[in-house]
């Protein structure tokens, strides 16, 4: 290491990139009955490995919506985060489309 090289302290300069890539998925809000929490349904289509038929799998995630911004029927982008409660591991990143 040369004496001119800058010293980097990784503990203080931790950014989101240092913590790894977080999963991002698009889904539809199916419930907004709770305060600051939404239920989002994420539908995935995949091909059966043996039979080749396309199947649909729908998962429901509890997400954190700090500003209560999304409503039922909205298309939203959610991002994986640290555990916020027993069931919440995702948070709202942005609302992509409002329900008409």
C-alpha positions as CSV (number, residue, x, y, z in Angstrom):
1,X,0.0,0.0,0.0
2,X,1.4,3.3,-1.0
3,X,1.6,6.2,1.5
4,X,-0.5,8.4,-1.0
5,X,-3.4,6.0,-1.0
6,X,-6.5,7.3,0.8
7,X,-7.6,5.5,3.9
8,X,-11.1,4.2,3.8
9,X,-13.2,3.4,6.8
10,X,-15.9,0.9,5.6
11,X,-17.9,1.0,8.8
12,X,-18.7,4.7,8.4
13,X,-19.1,4.7,4.6
14,X,-21.6,1.9,4.4
15,X,-24.0,2.5,1.6
16,X,-26.9,0.4,0.3
17,X,-24.5,-1.1,-2.3
18,X,-22.3,-2.4,0.5
19,X,-25.2,-4.3,2.1
20,X,-26.0,-6.1,-1.1
21,X,-28.7,-5.9,-3.7
22,X,-32.2,-5.9,-2.3
23,X,-35.0,-7.7,-4.1
24,X,-37.5,-5.4,-5.8
25,X,-40.9,-6.7,-7.1
26,X,-44.0,-5.2,-8.6
27,X,-47.4,-6.1,-7.2
28,X,-51.0,-4.9,-6.6
29,X,-52.3,-3.7,-3.3
30,X,-55.2,-6.0,-2.2
31,X,-55.8,-4.6,1.3
32,X,-55.3,-1.2,3.0
33,X,-57.3,-1.8,6.2
34,X,-54.2,-1.5,8.5
35,X,-52.4,1.7,9.5
36,X,-49.0,2.0,7.7
37,X,-49.3,-1.6,6.5
38,X,-50.6,-2.9,3.1
39,X,-51.0,-6.4,1.7
40,X,-49.6,-6.7,-1.8
41,X,-50.2,-9.6,-4.1
42,X,-47.2,-10.5,-6.4
43,X,-48.1,-12.8,-9.3
44,X,-45.3,-14.8,-11.0
45,X,-45.6,-16.9,-14.1
46,X,-43.3,-19.9,-14.5
47,X,-43.0,-22.9,-16.7
48,X,-43.4,-26.4,-15.2
49,X,-40.0,-28.1,-15.6
50,X,-41.4,-31.5,-16.8
51,X,-44.7,-30.7,-18.5
52,X,-43.9,-27.3,-19.9
53,X,-47.2,-25.8,-18.9
54,X,-47.2,-22.2,-17.7
55,X,-48.4,-21.8,-14.1
56,X,-49.3,-18.8,-12.0
57,X,-48.1,-18.4,-8.5
58,X,-49.4,-15.5,-6.3
59,X,-47.7,-14.5,-3.1
60,X,-49.0,-12.0,-0.6
61,X,-46.6,-9.8,1.3
62,X,-47.2,-7.4,4.2
63,X,-45.4,-4.2,3.4
64,X,-44.7,-1.0,5.3
65,X,-46.3,2.2,3.9
66,X,-45.1,5.0,6.2
67,X,-47.3,7.7,4.6
68,X,-50.4,5.6,3.9
69,X,-49.9,6.6,0.3
70,X,-51.2,3.5,-1.5
71,X,-54.8,2.3,-1.8
72,X,-56.4,-0.9,-2.8
73,X,-55.9,-1.7,-6.5
74,X,-52.8,0.4,-7.0
75,X,-49.8,-1.1,-8.7
76,X,-46.7,-0.6,-6.5
77,X,-43.0,-1.3,-6.4
78,X,-41.8,-2.8,-3.2
79,X,-38.3,-3.5,-1.9
80,X,-36.9,-6.0,0.6
81,X,-35.8,-4.6,4.0
82,X,-34.9,-5.6,7.5
83,X,-37.7,-7.2,9.6
84,X,-40.0,-4.5,10.8
85,X,-42.5,-6.7,12.6
86,X,-43.5,-10.4,12.8
87,X,-44.8,-10.4,9.2
88,X,-43.4,-7.3,7.6
89,X,-40.1,-7.7,5.6
90,X,-40.9,-5.3,2.7
91,X,-41.5,-1.6,2.3
92,X,-43.2,0.6,-0.3
93,X,-40.7,2.2,-2.7
94,X,-43.2,4.0,-5.0
95,X,-46.7,3.8,-6.4
96,X,-46.4,3.0,-10.2
97,X,-50.1,3.3,-11.2
98,X,-53.2,4.6,-9.3
99,X,-56.4,2.7,-9.6
100,X,-58.7,4.6,-11.9
